[in-house]
Amino acid sequence: MHPRLLRTFLAVARCRNITRAAEAVHLAQSSVSDQIQTLEAELGAALFTRTKAGLELTPAGLALKPIAEDLLRLDGEARAAVLLAAGQTSGALTIGALETIASARLAPWLPGFQASHPDIIVRMKVADSGTLLRLLRDGDIDVAFCFERRDGAKDADERLARRTIGAEPLVLVAAPAQGIAPRDLAGLAAQRFVATEPGCIYRHMFDTAFAEAGMAAPKLAAEVGSIGAIARLVAAGAGLGLVPRLAVSDALERGDLVELPWPGRAQAAPLTMIWRRRRVQPLALRQLLAAARDTLAQEPSQTSSEPESTSRPKVLL
């Protein structure tokens, strides 16, 4: 079973649709169909059945899925081991990140990393935390940068390793004409807020900030899908916002928002990188993880002062 056939099989199993799977693996729909038929002919069993909800795995497909995942993992480890033994440092990596981390932390930092590692090509995918973890498990990204929950609840998947590399302060923001914030959390809880939707890591931070003080979260003026939308709504006077500082630093500098004192215990969001455990990590990934651990937690102004290289960075955003 060729690895490319297994990758296509897993893409179809995940997407349950030939068109979406073709987009995921960058192939024509006809090529995806041909590869699935080739794999079925090789194994002598149908792997999918068509239903109203989409393509479903047959019992044979369900049996193949975990084995296909293991085989692809071993294929990657074998290639990494050979490259490491040969002393090759080049490679391609795909980073996944939350939108705010990608723009405020990774974008200023990546050119410096590329200047020091010109043989490594870095691509980036931006998504929410849940999607990042799925992409990581599926092997579509090599490492994810996101905010971790502060209540100790973490993903239980033992295939994933994680390291906290910093903490981003949460700030209470308002429109410039908002006035003075209440002096205690009880008064603040009576205000209206703009927050992200339930299930989002930012919403968890918001709810936890009040839950730790033993009170219910405030009523919401709006639930929106992005931090950028929260900043614009808060600037327009829709309500207050409690967000990571990096997400609104530009708006604060422009004067579109003002930071108000938080009356409770200072809040911070752990900045974490997560990657898959492997017996042999690709050298390119090891170098990126080490560089992120040592330098990414610094302020953008510090990381941007690194000397420039004469070779142009190969960062594909």
Secondary structure, DSSP 8 states (H G I E B T S, - for coil): --HHHHHHHHHHHHHSSHHHHHHHHT--HHHHHHHHHHHHHHHTS--EEEETTEEEE-HHHHHHHHHHHHHHHHHHHHHHHHHHHTT---EEEEEEE-HHHIIIIIHHHHHHHHHH-TTEEEEEEE--HHHHHHHHHTTS-SEEEEE--SSS-----TTEEEEEEEEEEEEEEE-TTS----SSHHHHHTS-EEEE-TTSHHHHHHHHHHHTTTS----EEEEES-HHHHHHHHHTTS-BEEEEHHHHHHHHHHTSSEEE--SSS--EEEEEEEEE--SS--HHHHHHHHHIIIIITS-HHHHTTS---SS---EE-
